[in-house]
Amino acid sequence: MIDRLKSFLLGNPESAPREFGDLQVAVVALLIRAATSDARFGEDERETIRRIAADSFGLTPEAVLSLVKEAEGEEAETLDLHRWTQAIKRAYSEEERVGVIEKMWEVVYADGVLDDYEANLLRRIAGLIYVPDRESGQARQRVIARRGIPPRKQG
């Protein structure tokens, strides 16, 4: 009975063969969740996610497309963030977790505008992976500076 409940809540990891590790899927799924939280998932956001996945995991363009497809499937089936944030929290150092938050800021600012839903999601995820508000804010400022976003578009 407990095994069935765990399988229902966590999903059955043996149900479908996976090409990528939990951590890779978790990071990209969170990037996708960030991109879709404002109900717009444009090409700028998609390209940013592909670039981040390639840079972060050293993947070929073909592998990036496969990883994004796998993560999109997971993101569409998963309502909560727990599984992904737990994988990141367990595997990454604080510096690496701040890096994940910075990557998420990069995705939400891909269109040059921060939506309230996006900001809320980033605050929640930062808390779940134990990234202090100050560190998240500094990561956000680095992204804003890198992208040259004018102050009026910061949200």
N, C-alpha and C positions, 0 to 999 in steps of 0.2 A: 504494500500500500504506500509506504513512504517513498519507495523508488518510483512508483507511478506519479506521485505528487511532485517529486523533484524533477522528473522528466517533463511533466506538464509545465511547471514553473520555469525551468531553466532551458527547456528544449532538449531534444535528444541529440547529443553530439554525433551519434553514429548514424543518424538518419540520412545524411547526405555527405558524400565525400567533399572535403574542403581542400582547396588548392593553397590557401594562405593560412598563416597562424592566427590565433585569436587576437593577438596584440595588433597585428596589421589591420585586421578587419575592424577591430574596436576603434582604432584611430580614424580610419577612413569613414566608418559609420558615423562617428561623432562629427566629422567634418561635413558629411552629407546632412545630418540632422541640423547642424548650424545653418547650412545653405538653404534648407527647406523651411526653416522656422518662420520665415516671413512670407511664406506661400509663393515665393518667386525663386525658381531655381534656374537661373540664366546661364548662358554660355561663359560669362566671366567667372562665375562661381565654379562651374564644372572644370574649366581650364585651371583654375587655382588649385582645386582638389587634385587634379591629375599631376600638376607640377609638384605639389607638396608630397604626394605619394611616391613619385619617381625619386625626388631628392631624399626623402626620409628613409626609403627602403632600398634604394639603388636598383630599381626595377626598369626593365625595358618598357617601351611604350605599349607593347602587346600585353605584358604582365600587368601594367597599370590599369589597362582597360578591364582585364579580368578581375583584378582586385576591386575596382570600383563597382563592377557589376555584382560581385559577391556581396560587397558591403551594402549596396543599394537594396539587395534582396533582404538582407538581415535588418536593415533600417526600416524597411516597409513592414516587416513582421514583428518588430519589437516596439512595445510602447514605452517601456521604462529604460532608464540609462544605466541601471545598476550593473548589469553584466559587463558592459564596456568599461565603465569607470573603475570597476573592481580590477579588471585585467590591467588597466593602465596604472592604477595605484600600486598594485603588487609588483609590476615589472619595472617601473620607471623610478628613477631618483627624483628628488624635488626639482632639480634643474631641468630634467627631461619633461616632467609634468608641466612646468612653466612653458617649456617649448611647445607642448601640445596646445596649451591655451593660446599661445601666440599664433600658432597655425590656425586655430579656430577664429581668432580675430582677423587674420588674413582673409579667410573665407568670407566672413560676414561683411568685411569692408571691400570685397571684390567689386561690388557695384557702387562703391563710394559713399554709401549711406548706411548708417546703423539704425535698424528698426528696434522698437521696444521689445519685441519678442526675442530678437537675437540677443540683445543685452541681457535679458532675463535668463535665457538659456545658458549664456556664458557664465553668469554669476552662479547658477546652480551647479554646472559642471565643475567650475573651479572649486567650489565647496566640496563636492563629492570626491575630487582627487587631491584634496588638501593643498590647493594653491591659495595662498593668502590674497586678500583683496588688493593689497599694495602691489604684489608681484603681478597679478592679473592686470591691474591698471597700468603698470609700467610696460607690460607686454603690449597692451592696447596702444599706448603712446608711441612705442617703437614702430608699430604697424602704420599708425597715422602718419608719422614722420616719413617713413619709407615710401608710402603711397602718395605723399604730398596732398593729403586731404585737407581742405580748408576748414577752419573751426566751425563754420555754420553747418557743416554736414556731419558733425560728430555725433549727433543724436541727441 
